Amino acid sequence: MVILSEWLAAQLDKESAEPAWRQLLQLMQQAILTGRLAPGTKLPSSRLLAADLGVARNTVLHVYDQLSAEGYVISTTGSGTYVADTRPDSTAVSTPTNKP
């Protein structure tokens, strides 16, 4: 099996007009939804993944935060970031709710 950072590095197009964070987010979402990243899989630390991909650590932190907000991953301070046990519905569209 190809190491995650190697697979992501091969997929990222640094010449693309699409920002690296958006490419990385979409690649990781795809990897989770297709099962390339199984539930419970521990993701690399943000520092390690950023170094492996040649991107800023803040890029990876932003992606991890977005994945967490969308339910793809669970982040625990001091423990790491893991693929969530349940996959989010990729067709679901979040809509704002008005609370009284």
N, CA, C and O atoms as CSV, one atom per row, in Angstrom:
chain,resi,resn,atom,element,x,y,z
A,1,MET,N,N,0.840,-1.188,0.000
A,1,MET,CA,C,0.000,0.000,0.000
A,1,MET,C,C,0.883,1.249,0.000
A,1,MET,O,O,1.887,1.326,0.709
A,2,VAL,N,N,0.486,2.200,-0.798
A,2,VAL,CA,C,1.236,3.443,-0.900
A,2,VAL,C,C,0.971,4.288,0.347
A,2,VAL,O,O,-0.166,4.403,0.806
A,3,ILE,N,N,2.021,4.862,0.873
A,3,ILE,CA,C,1.897,5.738,2.034
A,3,ILE,C,C,1.069,6.957,1.636
A,3,ILE,O,O,1.211,7.482,0.531
A,4,LEU,N,N,0.204,7.399,2.546
A,4,LEU,CA,C,-0.710,8.507,2.263
A,4,LEU,C,C,0.015,9.726,1.716
A,4,LEU,O,O,-0.401,10.285,0.701
A,5,SER,N,N,1.080,10.142,2.363
A,5,SER,CA,C,1.767,11.361,1.923
A,5,SER,C,C,2.343,11.202,0.515
A,5,SER,O,O,2.367,12.163,-0.254
A,6,GLU,N,N,2.807,9.994,0.171
A,6,GLU,CA,C,3.327,9.757,-1.178
A,6,GLU,C,C,2.206,9.845,-2.204
A,6,GLU,O,O,2.374,10.434,-3.271
A,7,TRP,N,N,1.056,9.253,-1.870
A,7,TRP,CA,C,-0.093,9.288,-2.778
A,7,TRP,C,C,-0.568,10.725,-2.976
A,7,TRP,O,O,-0.823,11.150,-4.103
A,8,LEU,N,N,-0.687,11.476,-1.869
A,8,LEU,CA,C,-1.134,12.864,-1.967
A,8,LEU,C,C,-0.145,13.704,-2.773
A,8,LEU,O,O,-0.554,14.519,-3.599
A,9,ALA,N,N,1.148,13.510,-2.538
A,9,ALA,CA,C,2.171,14.270,-3.258
A,9,ALA,C,C,2.085,14.009,-4.759
A,9,ALA,O,O,2.278,14.921,-5.563
A,10,ALA,N,N,1.797,12.767,-5.134
A,10,ALA,CA,C,1.680,12.422,-6.547
A,10,ALA,C,C,0.434,13.045,-7.179
A,10,ALA,O,O,0.408,13.297,-8.383
A,11,GLN,N,N,-0.589,13.291,-6.374
A,11,GLN,CA,C,-1.852,13.830,-6.881
A,11,GLN,C,C,-1.893,15.356,-6.914
A,11,GLN,O,O,-2.584,15.938,-7.750
A,12,LEU,N,N,-1.163,16.007,-6.014
A,12,LEU,CA,C,-1.183,17.476,-5.952
A,12,LEU,C,C,-0.550,18.074,-7.201
A,12,LEU,O,O,0.523,17.648,-7.629
A,13,ASP,N,N,-1.214,19.052,-7.775
A,13,ASP,CA,C,-0.703,19.745,-8.952
A,13,ASP,C,C,-0.319,21.160,-8.539
A,13,ASP,O,O,-1.168,22.047,-8.449
A,14,LYS,N,N,0.958,21.354,-8.291
A,14,LYS,CA,C,1.423,22.658,-7.807
A,14,LYS,C,C,1.363,23.737,-8.884
A,14,LYS,O,O,1.501,24.922,-8.580
A,15,GLU,N,N,1.158,23.336,-10.144
A,15,GLU,CA,C,1.030,24.299,-11.238
A,15,GLU,C,C,-0.427,24.711,-11.454
A,15,GLU,O,O,-0.704,25.628,-12.227
A,16,SER,N,N,-1.335,24.052,-10.789
A,16,SER,CA,C,-2.765,24.313,-10.953
A,16,SER,C,C,-3.152,25.670,-10.372
A,16,SER,O,O,-2.537,26.158,-9.423
A,17,ALA,N,N,-4.184,26.265,-10.961
A,17,ALA,CA,C,-4.737,27.504,-10.415
A,17,ALA,C,C,-5.524,27.215,-9.140
A,17,ALA,O,O,-5.780,28.117,-8.342
A,18,GLU,N,N,-5.901,25.963,-8.956
A,18,GLU,CA,C,-6.624,25.534,-7.748
A,18,GLU,C,C,-5.656,25.574,-6.563
A,18,GLU,O,O,-4.572,24.995,-6.641
A,19,PRO,N,N,-6.024,26.245,-5.470
A,19,PRO,CA,C,-5.123,26.318,-4.314
A,19,PRO,C,C,-4.785,24.930,-3.763
A,19,PRO,O,O,-5.598,24.008,-3.828
A,20,ALA,N,N,-3.588,24.803,-3.228
A,20,ALA,CA,C,-3.131,23.514,-2.691
A,20,ALA,C,C,-4.061,23.002,-1.600
A,20,ALA,O,O,-4.333,21.803,-1.537
A,21,TRP,N,N,-4.557,23.899,-0.731
A,21,TRP,CA,C,-5.424,23.445,0.360
A,21,TRP,C,C,-6.706,22.828,-0.191
A,21,TRP,O,O,-7.198,21.835,0.343
A,22,ARG,N,N,-7.253,23.421,-1.269
A,22,ARG,CA,C,-8.495,22.896,-1.838
A,22,ARG,C,C,-8.248,21.538,-2.504
A,22,ARG,O,O,-9.059,20.621,-2.377
A,23,GLN,N,N,-7.130,21.420,-3.210
A,23,GLN,CA,C,-6.784,20.134,-3.817
A,23,GLN,C,C,-6.626,19.068,-2.737
A,23,GLN,O,O,-7.151,17.961,-2.857
A,24,LEU,N,N,-5.899,19.418,-1.691
A,24,LEU,CA,C,-5.652,18.479,-0.600
A,24,LEU,C,C,-6.957,18.082,0.084
A,24,LEU,O,O,-7.160,16.907,0.393
A,25,LEU,N,N,-7.830,19.035,0.320
A,25,LEU,CA,C,-9.125,18.753,0.934
A,25,LEU,C,C,-9.917,17.770,0.076
A,25,LEU,O,O,-10.439,16.778,0.585
A,26,GLN,N,N,-10.004,18.043,-1.212
A,26,GLN,CA,C,-10.766,17.173,-2.104
A,26,GLN,C,C,-10.154,15.780,-2.196
A,26,GLN,O,O,-10.877,14.784,-2.228
A,27,LEU,N,N,-8.836,15.706,-2.239
A,27,LEU,CA,C,-8.167,14.404,-2.295
A,27,LEU,C,C,-8.431,13.588,-1.034
A,27,LEU,O,O,-8.682,12.385,-1.110
A,28,MET,N,N,-8.374,14.236,0.111
A,28,MET,CA,C,-8.597,13.513,1.364
A,28,MET,C,C,-10.060,13.110,1.517
A,28,MET,O,O,-10.354,12.024,2.017
A,29,GLN,N,N,-10.976,13.971,1.093
A,29,GLN,CA,C,-12.394,13.603,1.117
A,29,GLN,C,C,-12.624,12.377,0.238
A,29,GLN,O,O,-13.306,11.432,0.636
A,30,GLN,N,N,-12.048,12.405,-0.957
A,30,GLN,CA,C,-12.179,11.291,-1.891
A,30,GLN,C,C,-11.595,10.015,-1.288
A,30,GLN,O,O,-12.202,8.948,-1.387
A,31,ALA,N,N,-10.434,10.119,-0.670
A,31,ALA,CA,C,-9.783,8.947,-0.079
A,31,ALA,C,C,-10.635,8.344,1.036
A,31,ALA,O,O,-10.679,7.123,1.194
A,32,ILE,N,N,-11.302,9.182,1.800
A,32,ILE,CA,C,-12.157,8.692,2.887
A,32,ILE,C,C,-13.428,8.068,2.324
A,32,ILE,O,O,-13.829,6.984,2.748
A,33,LEU,N,N,-14.062,8.745,1.372
A,33,LEU,CA,C,-15.320,8.251,0.818
A,33,LEU,C,C,-15.150,6.952,0.034
A,33,LEU,O,O,-16.060,6.123,0.002
A,34,THR,N,N,-13.993,6.773,-0.597
A,34,THR,CA,C,-13.762,5.558,-1.388
A,34,THR,C,C,-13.169,4.424,-0.565
A,34,THR,O,O,-13.038,3.303,-1.056
A,35,GLY,N,N,-12.809,4.710,0.686
A,35,GLY,CA,C,-12.251,3.671,1.536
A,35,GLY,C,C,-10.740,3.545,1.477
A,35,GLY,O,O,-10.166,2.692,2.154
A,36,ARG,N,N,-10.084,4.381,0.677
A,36,ARG,CA,C,-8.609,4.372,0.660
A,36,ARG,C,C,-8.090,4.639,2.067
A,36,ARG,O,O,-7.091,4.060,2.495
A,37,LEU,N,N,-8.785,5.528,2.781
A,37,LEU,CA,C,-8.501,5.780,4.195
A,37,LEU,C,C,-9.647,5.173,4.991
A,37,LEU,O,O,-10.761,5.698,4.987
A,38,ALA,N,N,-9.379,4.093,5.655
A,38,ALA,CA,C,-10.412,3.365,6.396
A,38,ALA,C,C,-10.766,4.080,7.694
A,38,ALA,O,O,-9.945,4.809,8.251
A,39,PRO,N,N,-11.995,3.870,8.177
A,39,PRO,CA,C,-12.374,4.436,9.469
A,39,PRO,C,C,-11.371,4.032,10.553
A,39,PRO,O,O,-10.931,2.885,10.614
A,40,GLY,N,N,-11.025,4.990,11.397
A,40,GLY,CA,C,-10.085,4.733,12.479
A,40,GLY,C,C,-8.627,4.932,12.112
A,40,GLY,O,O,-7.758,4.888,12.983
A,41,THR,N,N,-8.346,5.151,10.828
A,41,THR,CA,C,-6.968,5.366,10.392
A,41,THR,C,C,-6.435,6.670,10.974
A,41,THR,O,O,-7.084,7.711,10.886
A,42,LYS,N,N,-5.250,6.601,11.566
A,42,LYS,CA,C,-4.619,7.812,12.101
A,42,LYS,C,C,-3.930,8.549,10.959
A,42,LYS,O,O,-3.159,7.962,10.200
A,43,LEU,N,N,-4.216,9.835,10.849
A,43,LEU,CA,C,-3.587,10.656,9.822
A,43,LEU,C,C,-2.235,11.149,10.320
A,43,LEU,O,O,-2.011,11.251,11.527
A,44,PRO,N,N,-1.331,11.456,9.386
A,44,PRO,CA,C,-0.027,11.981,9.802
A,44,PRO,C,C,-0.195,13.315,10.530
A,44,PRO,O,O,-1.178,14.027,10.323
A,45,SER,N,N,0.764,13.637,11.372
A,45,SER,CA,C,0.725,14.940,12.041
A,45,SER,C,C,0.777,16.032,10.980
A,45,SER,O,O,1.287,15.819,9.880
A,46,SER,N,N,0.250,17.191,11.316
A,46,SER,CA,C,0.236,18.298,10.359
A,46,SER,C,C,1.654,18.702,9.955
A,46,SER,O,O,1.901,19.038,8.797
A,47,ARG,N,N,2.571,18.667,10.900
A,47,ARG,CA,C,3.969,19.022,10.590
A,47,ARG,C,C,4.582,18.035,9.600
A,47,ARG,O,O,5.220,18.431,8.625
A,48,LEU,N,N,4.380,16.757,9.863
A,48,LEU,CA,C,4.953,15.723,9.003
A,48,LEU,C,C,4.350,15.775,7.603
A,48,LEU,O,O,5.079,15.736,6.612
A,49,LEU,N,N,3.020,15.863,7.516
A,49,LEU,CA,C,2.371,15.883,6.205
A,49,LEU,C,C,2.767,17.132,5.423
A,49,LEU,O,O,3.014,17.057,4.219
A,50,ALA,N,N,2.829,18.276,6.095
A,50,ALA,CA,C,3.240,19.511,5.423
A,50,ALA,C,C,4.656,19.381,4.867
A,50,ALA,O,O,4.920,19.783,3.733
A,51,ALA,N,N,5.557,18.823,5.658
A,51,ALA,CA,C,6.939,18.639,5.200
A,51,ALA,C,C,6.996,17.675,4.020
A,51,ALA,O,O,7.704,17.924,3.044
A,52,ASP,N,N,6.250,16.573,4.107
A,52,ASP,CA,C,6.247,15.581,3.028
A,52,ASP,C,C,5.688,16.145,1.726
A,52,ASP,O,O,6.140,15.778,0.641
A,53,LEU,N,N,4.703,17.040,1.833
A,53,LEU,CA,C,4.055,17.593,0.645
A,53,LEU,C,C,4.691,18.889,0.159
A,53,LEU,O,O,4.398,19.352,-0.944
A,54,GLY,N,N,5.561,19.475,0.979
A,54,GLY,CA,C,6.187,20.738,0.602
A,54,GLY,C,C,5.216,21.907,0.631
A,54,GLY,O,O,5.304,22.825,-0.184
A,55,VAL,N,N,4.282,21.860,1.589
A,55,VAL,CA,C,3.321,22.956,1.760
A,55,VAL,C,C,3.461,23.502,3.175
A,55,VAL,O,O,4.096,22.885,4.031
A,56,ALA,N,N,2.869,24.651,3.408
A,56,ALA,CA,C,2.908,25.244,4.744
A,56,ALA,C,C,2.077,24.405,5.715
A,56,ALA,O,O,1.068,23.811,5.333
A,57,ARG,N,N,2.507,24.367,6.955
A,57,ARG,CA,C,1.762,23.622,7.974
A,57,ARG,C,C,0.343,24.163,8.107
A,57,ARG,O,O,-0.595,23.396,8.324
A,58,ASN,N,N,0.181,25.484,7.977
A,58,ASN,CA,C,-1.155,26.069,8.070
A,58,ASN,C,C,-2.090,25.527,6.992
A,58,ASN,O,O,-3.300,25.449,7.207
A,59,THR,N,N,-1.548,25.155,5.844
A,59,THR,CA,C,-2.357,24.548,4.782
A,59,THR,C,C,-2.956,23.247,5.277
A,59,THR,O,O,-4.154,23.010,5.117
A,60,VAL,N,N,-2.133,22.405,5.875
A,60,VAL,CA,C,-2.605,21.113,6.384
A,60,VAL,C,C,-3.553,21.321,7.562
A,60,VAL,O,O,-4.575,20.643,7.659
A,61,LEU,N,N,-3.224,22.247,8.450
A,61,LEU,CA,C,-4.114,22.529,9.582
A,61,LEU,C,C,-5.492,22.972,9.099
A,61,LEU,O,O,-6.512,22.553,9.646
A,62,HIS,N,N,-5.518,23.815,8.078
A,62,HIS,CA,C,-6.792,24.276,7.518
A,62,HIS,C,C,-7.591,23.094,6.963
A,62,HIS,O,O,-8.798,22.993,7.187
A,63,VAL,N,N,-6.920,22.215,6.247
A,63,VAL,CA,C,-7.594,21.040,5.672
A,63,VAL,C,C,-8.116,20.134,6.780
A,63,VAL,O,O,-9.261,19.687,6.718
A,64,TYR,N,N,-7.302,19.857,7.784
A,64,TYR,CA,C,-7.742,19.006,8.896
A,64,TYR,C,C,-8.935,19.637,9.623
A,64,TYR,O,O,-9.877,18.936,9.992
A,65,ASP,N,N,-8.895,20.954,9.826
A,65,ASP,CA,C,-10.013,21.643,10.478
A,65,ASP,C,C,-11.288,21.513,9.651
A,65,ASP,O,O,-12.367,21.274,10.194
A,66,GLN,N,N,-11.160,21.670,8.338
A,66,GLN,CA,C,-12.329,21.571,7.460
A,66,GLN,C,C,-12.868,20.141,7.439
A,66,GLN,O,O,-14.081,19.934,7.491
A,67,LEU,N,N,-11.980,19.162,7.362
A,67,LEU,CA,C,-12.410,17.756,7.391
A,67,LEU,C,C,-13.130,17.441,8.698
A,67,LEU,O,O,-14.114,16.702,8.707
A,68,SER,N,N,-12.644,17.995,9.787
A,68,SER,CA,C,-13.276,17.784,11.086
A,68,SER,C,C,-14.658,18.430,11.124
A,68,SER,O,O,-15.616,17.824,11.603
A,69,ALA,N,N,-14.760,19.650,10.622
A,69,ALA,CA,C,-16.037,20.366,10.616
A,69,ALA,C,C,-17.083,19.641,9.772
A,69,ALA,O,O,-18.277,19.709,10.064
A,70,GLU,N,N,-16.636,18.952,8.735
A,70,GLU,CA,C,-17.554,18.245,7.842
A,70,GLU,C,C,-17.808,16.803,8.283
A,70,GLU,O,O,-18.589,16.090,7.654
A,71,GLY,N,N,-17.151,16.374,9.361
A,71,GLY,CA,C,-17.401,15.039,9.890
A,71,GLY,C,C,-16.572,13.922,9.295
A,71,GLY,O,O,-16.852,12.750,9.548
A,72,TYR,N,N,-15.560,14.252,8.511
A,72,TYR,CA,C,-14.702,13.231,7.915
A,72,TYR,C,C,-13.691,12.670,8.909
A,72,TYR,O,O,-13.334,11.493,8.847
A,73,VAL,N,N,-13.234,13.517,9.822
A,73,VAL,CA,C,-12.207,13.108,10.778
A,73,VAL,C,C,-12.570,13.579,12.180
A,73,VAL,O,O,-13.404,14.465,12.369
A,74,ILE,N,N,-11.919,12.958,13.148
A,74,ILE,CA,C,-12.048,13.338,14.549
A,74,ILE,C,C,-10.651,13.737,15.020
A,74,ILE,O,O,-9.704,12.959,14.899
A,75,SER,N,N,-10.527,14.946,15.555
A,75,SER,CA,C,-9.238,15.420,16.059
A,75,SER,C,C,-9.277,15.474,17.576
A,75,SER,O,O,-10.218,16.000,18.170
A,76,THR,N,N,-8.241,14.924,18.191
A,76,THR,CA,C,-8.117,14.944,19.636
A,76,THR,C,C,-6.755,15.519,19.986
A,76,THR,O,O,-5.725,14.978,19.583
A,77,THR,N,N,-6.748,16.610,20.732
A,77,THR,CA,C,-5.493,17.242,21.124
A,77,THR,C,C,-4.628,16.249,21.881
A,77,THR,O,O,-5.072,15.619,22.840
A,78,GLY,N,N,-3.397,16.122,21.439
A,78,GLY,CA,C,-2.455,15.227,22.095
A,78,GLY,C,C,-2.512,13.796,21.600
A,78,GLY,O,O,-1.591,13.018,21.848
A,79,SER,N,N,-3.590,13.434,20.899
A,79,SER,CA,C,-3.738,12.065,20.412
A,79,SER,C,C,-3.598,11.981,18.902
A,79,SER,O,O,-3.070,10.998,18.381
A,80,GLY,N,N,-4.062,12.997,18.200
A,80,GLY,CA,C,-3.954,12.995,16.753
A,80,GLY,C,C,-5.291,13.142,16.059
A,80,GLY,O,O,-6.316,13.423,16.680
A,81,THR,N,N,-5.249,12.944,14.759
A,81,THR,CA,C,-6.432,13.061,13.916
A,81,THR,C,C,-6.691,11.716,13.268
A,81,THR,O,O,-5.793,11.109,12.683
A,82,TYR,N,N,-7.936,11.254,13.378
A,82,TYR,CA,C,-8.328,9.934,12.891
A,82,TYR,C,C,-9.516,10.054,11.947
A,82,TYR,O,O,-10.359,10.937,12.105
A,83,VAL,N,N,-9.577,9.155,10.960
A,83,VAL,CA,C,-10.740,9.093,10.082
A,83,VAL,C,C,-11.938,8.682,10.930
A,83,VAL,O,O,-11.863,7.733,11.710
A,84,ALA,N,N,-13.040,9.405,10.770
A,84,ALA,CA,C,-14.254,9.132,11.544
A,84,ALA,C,C,-14.791,7.736,11.230
A,84,ALA,O,O,-14.611,7.220,10.127
A,85,ASP,N,N,-15.452,7.138,12.220
A,85,ASP,CA,C,-16.017,5.799,12.047
A,85,ASP,C,C,-17.176,5.781,11.067
A,85,ASP,O,O,-17.428,4.762,10.423
A,86,THR,N,N,-17.878,6.889,10.950
A,86,THR,CA,C,-18.980,6.971,9.995
A,86,THR,C,C,-18.630,7.992,8.934
A,86,THR,O,O,-18.100,9.064,9.227
A,87,ARG,N,N,-18.934,7.642,7.707
A,87,ARG,CA,C,-18.633,8.549,6.601
A,87,ARG,C,C,-19.745,9.574,6.460
A,87,ARG,O,O,-20.925,9.247,6.591
A,88,PRO,N,N,-19.361,10.823,6.189
A,88,PRO,CA,C,-20.400,11.824,5.954
A,88,PRO,C,C,-21.094,11.528,4.629
A,88,PRO,O,O,-20.517,10.888,3.750
A,89,ASP,N,N,-22.314,11.987,4.491
A,89,ASP,CA,C,-23.058,11.835,3.251
A,89,ASP,C,C,-22.495,12.841,2.261
A,89,ASP,O,O,-22.655,14.048,2.445
A,90,SER,N,N,-21.840,12.358,1.215
A,90,SER,CA,C,-21.183,13.255,0.266
A,90,SER,C,C,-22.175,14.059,-0.557
A,90,SER,O,O,-21.787,15.024,-1.216
A,91,THR,N,N,-23.454,13.679,-0.532
A,91,THR,CA,C,-24.449,14.423,-1.291
A,91,THR,C,C,-25.200,15.423,-0.425
A,91,THR,O,O,-25.986,16.225,-0.929
A,92,ALA,N,N,-24.956,15.370,0.869
A,92,ALA,CA,C,-25.681,16.271,1.773
A,92,ALA,C,C,-25.197,17.705,1.593
A,92,ALA,O,O,-24.007,17.958,1.408
A,93,VAL,N,N,-26.119,18.610,1.651
A,93,VAL,CA,C,-25.784,20.025,1.566
A,93,VAL,C,C,-26.198,20.658,2.879
A,93,VAL,O,O,-27.351,20.561,3.297
A,94,SER,N,N,-25.248,21.303,3.519
A,94,SER,CA,C,-25.591,21.937,4.789
A,94,SER,C,C,-26.325,23.238,4.512
A,94,SER,O,O,-25.944,24.017,3.638
A,95,THR,N,N,-27.371,23.450,5.267
A,95,THR,CA,C,-28.134,24.681,5.132
A,95,THR,C,C,-28.198,25.364,6.478
A,95,THR,O,O,-28.406,24.713,7.502
A,96,PRO,N,N,-28.020,26.676,6.484
A,96,PRO,CA,C,-28.079,27.385,7.759
A,96,PRO,C,C,-29.487,27.314,8.343
A,96,PRO,O,O,-30.482,27.324,7.618
A,97,THR,N,N,-29.543,27.245,9.634
A,97,THR,CA,C,-30.843,27.242,10.298
A,97,THR,C,C,-30.985,28.518,11.095
A,97,THR,O,O,-30.020,29.033,11.658
A,98,ASN,N,N,-32.188,29.009,11.131
A,98,ASN,CA,C,-32.466,30.210,11.923
A,98,ASN,C,C,-32.972,29.776,13.275
A,98,ASN,O,O,-34.025,29.147,13.379
A,99,LYS,N,N,-32.233,30.107,14.303
A,99,LYS,CA,C,-32.647,29.762,15.659
A,99,LYS,C,C,-33.254,30.988,16.308
A,99,LYS,O,O,-32.729,32.093,16.177
A,100,PRO,N,N,-34.364,30.791,17.010
A,100,PRO,CA,C,-35.011,31.944,17.659
A,100,PRO,C,C,-34.180,32.516,18.781
A,100,PRO,O,O,-34.589,33.485,19.421
